Amino acid sequence: MNRPPHPRTGIEDDAARRLAGPTASTVTQEDARPGAHRHRGPRRPAGRGRGEWARGHGGALTRTLIGAAILGWVLWWYPLEAFTAAFAVVNAGAVATTLGVGAATTVLCAARWRVIARAVGLSLSPTRAVSDYYLALFLNAVLPAGVLGDAHRAVGHGRANGDLGRGVRAVVLERVAGQVVLAVAVAALIFVLPATLWGPGWGAVALPLALVAVAGAVVAVGARSPRARGSRAGRILVATARDVRVGLVGRAPTVIVLSAAALVGHVALFLLAAHLVGVDAPLTRLVPLAVLALAAMSVPVNVGGWGPREVATAAAFGAAGLGAEQGLTVSVVYGLFALIAASPGAAVLVARLFQGGQVSGGPIREERQQEPALGGVRP
């Protein structure tokens, strides 16, 4: 028997209407009168619209500029041969392997997203989860900031389910789960790194865990405060606390296993890149360097994933005695692998544009008959 949809808070409805634009449900009676818009000016001054655009996009623009500056410094500091050598070593066999490993990691990450999304009360079929995840990876790789694909995935899925707020939270929780597992992996391998990298290693561990802890404390306090719960922001905190409880804590074993398996796939591609470049080092030395490079890649100040990863990999290889230039070449090869692995997302993009012009995939119809979530009855 289908369960009724989860109640939505007022603030989530307002946010969805603002992002979706005017619809039939938001047009007032005055707007509906014939000729109303011919005699009235715009609802808000143009200056206010520009200010709202700046507030909404200023952060992404700043992160992109910082990432571009980092990447520009790398291009200026290191010789051109360190970059061109990466293109010379990528062959057909490497491309095929990358597509295979990339498919496995994408399916694992999409499964993690689906587990969390369905746990918090959203519909998401396996096919749509994989196609949306591929599209997000492709947009992350070709657009600035490295997170715009995830933002598109969150908004598109939330709108398709009629619950924008919960759709955004599901994607945020899915990404947070992956970052926490990555930070734990860095912590587990940190003492295998050269001593000069212990400081950056602990920084890669402490920063994401501290952000998660602070956010968790804010959500917990706000959700339990009677005064805060009466406000619009308080209702968002209550909904977030509920989604964390049922989406992450309640599905922790499955989410951890999927995240760890996906991380193994990413590390495998890094090791393949090192092998093609000709790095002569045992796995016990390369795996910690790979995990540290992946942690640097997740820093949201990059250009399609490029910038901090190259700096961190070059520095790590230099500290390990493997050569900074060789480390940079490995990072560039891995960056090419990331583009190749995300390339099926371009096919998803083109297919959706030709099918109906909706990149987000359109409203969900076939998923309304929902099966029970993994692990038992849906909450």
Contacts in CASP RR format, 6 or more apart in sequence:
PFRMAT RR
TARGET T0000
AUTHOR 0000-0000-0000
METHOD contacts of the structure
MODEL  1
MNRPPHPRTGIEDDAARRLAGPTASTVTQEDARPGAHRHRGPRRPAGRGR
GEWARGHGGALTRTLIGAAILGWVLWWYPLEAFTAAFAVVNAGAVATTLG
VGAATTVLCAARWRVIARAVGLSLSPTRAVSDYYLALFLNAVLPAGVLGD
AHRAVGHGRANGDLGRGVRAVVLERVAGQVVLAVAVAALIFVLPATLWGP
GWGAVALPLALVAVAGAVVAVGARSPRARGSRAGRILVATARDVRVGLVG
RAPTVIVLSAAALVGHVALFLLAAHLVGVDAPLTRLVPLAVLALAAMSVP
VNVGGWGPREVATAAAFGAAGLGAEQGLTVSVVYGLFALIAASPGAAVLV
ARLFQGGQVSGGPIREERQQEPALGGVRP
2 368 0 8 1.000
2 369 0 8 1.000
2 370 0 8 1.000
3 370 0 8 1.000
3 378 0 8 1.000
5 163 0 8 1.000
6 120 0 8 1.000
6 121 0 8 1.000
6 163 0 8 1.000
6 166 0 8 1.000
8 163 0 8 1.000
8 165 0 8 1.000
8 166 0 8 1.000
9 232 0 8 1.000
9 235 0 8 1.000
9 236 0 8 1.000
9 239 0 8 1.000
10 232 0 8 1.000
10 235 0 8 1.000
11 232 0 8 1.000
11 233 0 8 1.000
11 235 0 8 1.000
11 236 0 8 1.000
12 163 0 8 1.000
12 164 0 8 1.000
12 165 0 8 1.000
12 166 0 8 1.000
12 236 0 8 1.000
12 239 0 8 1.000
15 164 0 8 1.000
15 165 0 8 1.000
16 159 0 8 1.000
16 162 0 8 1.000
16 163 0 8 1.000
16 164 0 8 1.000
16 165 0 8 1.000
17 23 0 8 1.000
17 25 0 8 1.000
17 26 0 8 1.000
19 155 0 8 1.000
19 159 0 8 1.000
19 164 0 8 1.000
20 159 0 8 1.000
20 164 0 8 1.000
30 36 0 8 1.000
31 37 0 8 1.000
60 144 0 8 1.000
60 145 0 8 1.000
60 147 0 8 1.000
60 148 0 8 1.000
61 144 0 8 1.000
63 144 0 8 1.000
63 145 0 8 1.000
63 300 0 8 1.000
63 301 0 8 1.000
63 302 0 8 1.000
64 144 0 8 1.000
64 145 0 8 1.000
64 303 0 8 1.000
66 301 0 8 1.000
67 301 0 8 1.000
67 302 0 8 1.000
67 303 0 8 1.000
67 306 0 8 1.000
67 307 0 8 1.000
67 308 0 8 1.000
68 144 0 8 1.000
68 303 0 8 1.000
70 301 0 8 1.000
70 302 0 8 1.000
70 307 0 8 1.000
70 308 0 8 1.000
70 311 0 8 1.000
71 302 0 8 1.000
71 303 0 8 1.000
71 306 0 8 1.000
71 307 0 8 1.000
71 310 0 8 1.000
73 311 0 8 1.000
74 307 0 8 1.000
74 310 0 8 1.000
74 311 0 8 1.000
74 314 0 8 1.000
74 328 0 8 1.000
75 83 0 8 1.000
78 314 0 8 1.000
78 324 0 8 1.000
78 325 0 8 1.000
78 328 0 8 1.000
79 325 0 8 1.000
81 325 0 8 1.000
82 325 0 8 1.000
82 326 0 8 1.000
82 328 0 8 1.000
82 329 0 8 1.000
82 332 0 8 1.000
83 328 0 8 1.000
83 329 0 8 1.000
83 332 0 8 1.000
85 277 0 8 1.000
85 329 0 8 1.000
86 277 0 8 1.000
86 329 0 8 1.000
86 332 0 8 1.000
86 333 0 8 1.000
86 336 0 8 1.000
87 336 0 8 1.000
89 276 0 8 1.000
89 277 0 8 1.000
89 333 0 8 1.000
90 276 0 8 1.000
90 333 0 8 1.000
90 336 0 8 1.000
90 337 0 8 1.000
91 276 0 8 1.000
94 272 0 8 1.000
94 276 0 8 1.000
94 337 0 8 1.000
95 340 0 8 1.000
97 272 0 8 1.000
98 269 0 8 1.000
98 272 0 8 1.000
98 337 0 8 1.000
98 340 0 8 1.000
98 341 0 8 1.000
99 340 0 8 1.000
99 341 0 8 1.000
99 343 0 8 1.000
99 344 0 8 1.000
101 265 0 8 1.000
101 268 0 8 1.000
101 269 0 8 1.000
101 272 0 8 1.000
101 341 0 8 1.000
102 265 0 8 1.000
102 269 0 8 1.000
102 341 0 8 1.000
103 341 0 8 1.000
103 344 0 8 1.000
104 265 0 8 1.000
105 262 0 8 1.000
105 265 0 8 1.000
105 266 0 8 1.000
105 341 0 8 1.000
106 130 0 8 1.000
106 133 0 8 1.000
106 134 0 8 1.000
106 137 0 8 1.000
106 341 0 8 1.000
106 344 0 8 1.000
107 130 0 8 1.000
108 258 0 8 1.000
108 261 0 8 1.000
108 262 0 8 1.000
109 133 0 8 1.000
109 174 0 8 1.000
109 258 0 8 1.000
109 262 0 8 1.000
110 126 0 8 1.000
110 129 0 8 1.000
110 130 0 8 1.000
110 132 0 8 1.000
110 133 0 8 1.000
111 126 0 8 1.000
111 129 0 8 1.000
111 258 0 8 1.000
112 174 0 8 1.000
112 177 0 8 1.000
112 178 0 8 1.000
112 254 0 8 1.000
112 255 0 8 1.000
112 258 0 8 1.000
112 259 0 8 1.000
112 262 0 8 1.000
113 124 0 8 1.000
113 129 0 8 1.000
113 133 0 8 1.000
113 170 0 8 1.000
113 171 0 8 1.000
113 174 0 8 1.000
114 124 0 8 1.000
114 126 0 8 1.000
114 129 0 8 1.000
115 247 0 8 1.000
115 251 0 8 1.000
115 254 0 8 1.000
115 255 0 8 1.000
115 258 0 8 1.000
115 373 0 8 1.000
115 374 0 8 1.000
116 170 0 8 1.000
116 173 0 8 1.000
116 174 0 8 1.000
116 177 0 8 1.000
116 247 0 8 1.000
116 248 0 8 1.000
116 251 0 8 1.000
116 255 0 8 1.000
117 123 0 8 1.000
117 124 0 8 1.000
117 129 0 8 1.000
117 157 0 8 1.000
117 167 0 8 1.000
117 170 0 8 1.000
117 174 0 8 1.000
118 124 0 8 1.000
118 370 0 8 1.000
118 373 0 8 1.000
118 374 0 8 1.000
118 378 0 8 1.000
119 246 0 8 1.000
119 247 0 8 1.000
119 250 0 8 1.000
119 251 0 8 1.000
119 373 0 8 1.000
119 378 0 8 1.000
119 379 0 8 1.000
120 166 0 8 1.000
120 167 0 8 1.000
120 169 0 8 1.000
120 170 0 8 1.000
120 173 0 8 1.000
120 242 0 8 1.000
120 243 0 8 1.000
120 246 0 8 1.000
120 247 0 8 1.000
120 379 0 8 1.000
121 166 0 8 1.000
121 378 0 8 1.000
121 379 0 8 1.000
122 157 0 8 1.000
122 158 0 8 1.000
122 161 0 8 1.000
122 163 0 8 1.000
122 166 0 8 1.000
122 167 0 8 1.000
122 170 0 8 1.000
123 161 0 8 1.000
123 364 0 8 1.000
123 367 0 8 1.000
123 368 0 8 1.000
123 370 0 8 1.000
124 157 0 8 1.000
124 367 0 8 1.000
125 366 0 8 1.000
125 367 0 8 1.000
128 361 0 8 1.000
128 364 0 8 1.000
128 367 0 8 1.000
131 345 0 8 1.000
131 348 0 8 1.000
132 153 0 8 1.000
132 157 0 8 1.000
132 348 0 8 1.000
132 361 0 8 1.000
133 153 0 8 1.000
134 342 0 8 1.000
134 344 0 8 1.000
134 345 0 8 1.000
134 348 0 8 1.000
135 149 0 8 1.000
135 152 0 8 1.000
135 153 0 8 1.000
135 345 0 8 1.000
135 348 0 8 1.000
135 349 0 8 1.000
135 352 0 8 1.000
135 359 0 8 1.000
136 149 0 8 1.000
136 150 0 8 1.000
136 152 0 8 1.000
136 153 0 8 1.000
137 149 0 8 1.000
137 341 0 8 1.000
137 342 0 8 1.000
137 345 0 8 1.000
138 149 0 8 1.000
138 342 0 8 1.000
138 343 0 8 1.000
138 344 0 8 1.000
138 345 0 8 1.000
138 346 0 8 1.000
138 348 0 8 1.000
138 349 0 8 1.000
139 148 0 8 1.000
139 149 0 8 1.000
139 152 0 8 1.000
139 349 0 8 1.000
140 146 0 8 1.000
140 147 0 8 1.000
140 148 0 8 1.000
140 149 0 8 1.000
140 150 0 8 1.000
140 304 0 8 1.000
140 305 0 8 1.000
140 342 0 8 1.000
141 304 0 8 1.000
141 305 0 8 1.000
141 338 0 8 1.000
141 339 0 8 1.000
141 342 0 8 1.000
142 304 0 8 1.000
143 149 0 8 1.000
143 304 0 8 1.000
144 303 0 8 1.000
144 304 0 8 1.000
145 300 0 8 1.000
145 302 0 8 1.000
145 303 0 8 1.000
145 304 0 8 1.000
146 300 0 8 1.000
146 302 0 8 1.000
146 303 0 8 1.000
146 304 0 8 1.000
146 305 0 8 1.000
147 300 0 8 1.000
150 171 0 8 1.000
150 175 0 8 1.000
152 359 0 8 1.000
152 360 0 8 1.000
153 171 0 8 1.000
154 167 0 8 1.000
154 168 0 8 1.000
154 170 0 8 1.000
154 171 0 8 1.000
154 172 0 8 1.000
155 164 0 8 1.000
155 167 0 8 1.000
155 168 0 8 1.000
155 360 0 8 1.000
156 360 0 8 1.000
156 361 0 8 1.000
156 362 0 8 1.000
157 167 0 8 1.000
157 170 0 8 1.000
157 171 0 8 1.000
157 360 0 8 1.000
158 164 0 8 1.000
158 165 0 8 1.000
158 166 0 8 1.000
158 167 0 8 1.000
158 168 0 8 1.000
159 360 0 8 1.000
159 363 0 8 1.000
160 360 0 8 1.000
160 361 0 8 1.000
160 362 0 8 1.000
160 363 0 8 1.000
160 364 0 8 1.000
161 167 0 8 1.000
161 364 0 8 1.000
165 239 0 8 1.000
166 239 0 8 1.000
166 243 0 8 1.000
169 239 0 8 1.000
169 240 0 8 1.000
169 243 0 8 1.000
170 243 0 8 1.000
170 247 0 8 1.000
173 243 0 8 1.000
173 244 0 8 1.000
173 247 0 8 1.000
173 248 0 8 1.000
176 212 0 8 1.000
176 248 0 8 1.000
177 248 0 8 1.000
177 255 0 8 1.000
177 256 0 8 1.000
177 259 0 8 1.000
178 259 0 8 1.000
178 262 0 8 1.000
178 263 0 8 1.000
179 208 0 8 1.000
179 212 0 8 1.000
179 298 0 8 1.000
180 208 0 8 1.000
180 209 0 8 1.000
180 212 0 8 1.000
180 259 0 8 1.000
181 256 0 8 1.000
181 259 0 8 1.000
181 260 0 8 1.000
181 263 0 8 1.000
182 208 0 8 1.000
182 259 0 8 1.000
182 263 0 8 1.000
182 291 0 8 1.000
182 294 0 8 1.000
182 295 0 8 1.000
182 298 0 8 1.000
183 204 0 8 1.000
183 205 0 8 1.000
183 208 0 8 1.000
183 209 0 8 1.000
183 295 0 8 1.000
184 205 0 8 1.000
185 260 0 8 1.000
185 263 0 8 1.000
185 291 0 8 1.000
186 201 0 8 1.000
186 204 0 8 1.000
186 205 0 8 1.000
186 291 0 8 1.000
186 292 0 8 1.000
186 295 0 8 1.000
187 205 0 8 1.000
189 287 0 8 1.000
189 288 0 8 1.000
189 291 0 8 1.000
190 198 0 8 1.000
190 201 0 8 1.000
190 202 0 8 1.000
190 205 0 8 1.000
190 288 0 8 1.000
191 198 0 8 1.000
192 284 0 8 1.000
192 285 0 8 1.000
192 287 0 8 1.000
192 288 0 8 1.000
193 201 0 8 1.000
193 288 0 8 1.000
193 289 0 8 1.000
193 292 0 8 1.000
193 316 0 8 1.000
193 319 0 8 1.000
193 320 0 8 1.000
194 319 0 8 1.000
194 320 0 8 1.000
194 321 0 8 1.000
196 319 0 8 1.000
197 292 0 8 1.000
197 315 0 8 1.000
197 316 0 8 1.000
197 319 0 8 1.000
197 320 0 8 1.000
200 292 0 8 1.000
200 312 0 8 1.000
200 315 0 8 1.000
201 292 0 8 1.000
201 295 0 8 1.000
204 292 0 8 1.000
204 295 0 8 1.000
204 296 0 8 1.000
208 298 0 8 1.000
216 244 0 8 1.000
218 237 0 8 1.000
219 237 0 8 1.000
219 240 0 8 1.000
219 241 0 8 1.000
219 244 0 8 1.000
220 241 0 8 1.000
221 228 0 8 1.000
222 228 0 8 1.000
222 229 0 8 1.000
222 234 0 8 1.000
222 237 0 8 1.000
222 238 0 8 1.000
222 241 0 8 1.000
223 229 0 8 1.000
223 234 0 8 1.000
223 237 0 8 1.000
223 238 0 8 1.000
223 240 0 8 1.000
223 241 0 8 1.000
225 234 0 8 1.000
228 234 0 8 1.000
228 237 0 8 1.000
229 235 0 8 1.000
229 237 0 8 1.000
229 238 0 8 1.000
246 379 0 8 1.000
247 255 0 8 1.000
248 255 0 8 1.000
251 374 0 8 1.000
254 374 0 8 1.000
254 375 0 8 1.000
263 291 0 8 1.000
263 294 0 8 1.000
266 290 0 8 1.000
266 294 0 8 1.000
267 287 0 8 1.000
267 290 0 8 1.000
267 291 0 8 1.000
267 294 0 8 1.000
269 334 0 8 1.000
269 337 0 8 1.000
269 338 0 8 1.000
269 341 0 8 1.000
270 286 0 8 1.000
270 290 0 8 1.000
270 293 0 8 1.000
270 294 0 8 1.000
270 330 0 8 1.000
270 334 0 8 1.000
271 283 0 8 1.000
271 286 0 8 1.000
271 287 0 8 1.000
271 290 0 8 1.000
272 337 0 8 1.000
273 330 0 8 1.000
273 331 0 8 1.000
273 333 0 8 1.000
273 334 0 8 1.000
273 337 0 8 1.000
274 281 0 8 1.000
274 286 0 8 1.000
274 290 0 8 1.000
274 330 0 8 1.000
276 333 0 8 1.000
277 326 0 8 1.000
277 327 0 8 1.000
277 329 0 8 1.000
277 330 0 8 1.000
277 333 0 8 1.000
278 326 0 8 1.000
279 286 0 8 1.000
279 317 0 8 1.000
279 322 0 8 1.000
279 326 0 8 1.000
279 327 0 8 1.000
279 330 0 8 1.000
281 320 0 8 1.000
281 322 0 8 1.000
285 320 0 8 1.000
285 322 0 8 1.000
289 313 0 8 1.000
289 316 0 8 1.000
289 317 0 8 1.000
289 320 0 8 1.000
289 322 0 8 1.000
292 312 0 8 1.000
292 316 0 8 1.000
293 309 0 8 1.000
293 312 0 8 1.000
293 313 0 8 1.000
293 316 0 8 1.000
293 331 0 8 1.000
293 334 0 8 1.000
294 309 0 8 1.000
295 312 0 8 1.000
296 308 0 8 1.000
296 309 0 8 1.000
296 311 0 8 1.000
296 312 0 8 1.000
296 313 0 8 1.000
297 305 0 8 1.000
297 308 0 8 1.000
297 309 0 8 1.000
297 312 0 8 1.000
299 308 0 8 1.000
301 308 0 8 1.000
302 308 0 8 1.000
302 309 0 8 1.000
305 335 0 8 1.000
305 338 0 8 1.000
306 335 0 8 1.000
309 331 0 8 1.000
309 334 0 8 1.000
309 335 0 8 1.000
310 328 0 8 1.000
310 331 0 8 1.000
310 332 0 8 1.000
313 327 0 8 1.000
313 328 0 8 1.000
313 330 0 8 1.000
313 331 0 8 1.000
313 334 0 8 1.000
314 324 0 8 1.000
314 325 0 8 1.000
314 327 0 8 1.000
314 328 0 8 1.000
314 331 0 8 1.000
315 324 0 8 1.000
316 327 0 8 1.000
317 323 0 8 1.000
317 324 0 8 1.000
317 326 0 8 1.000
317 327 0 8 1.000
317 328 0 8 1.000
317 330 0 8 1.000
318 324 0 8 1.000
318 327 0 8 1.000
349 359 0 8 1.000
352 358 0 8 1.000
352 359 0 8 1.000
352 360 0 8 1.000
352 361 0 8 1.000
353 359 0 8 1.000
370 378 0 8 1.000
372 378 0 8 1.000
373 379 0 8 1.000
END
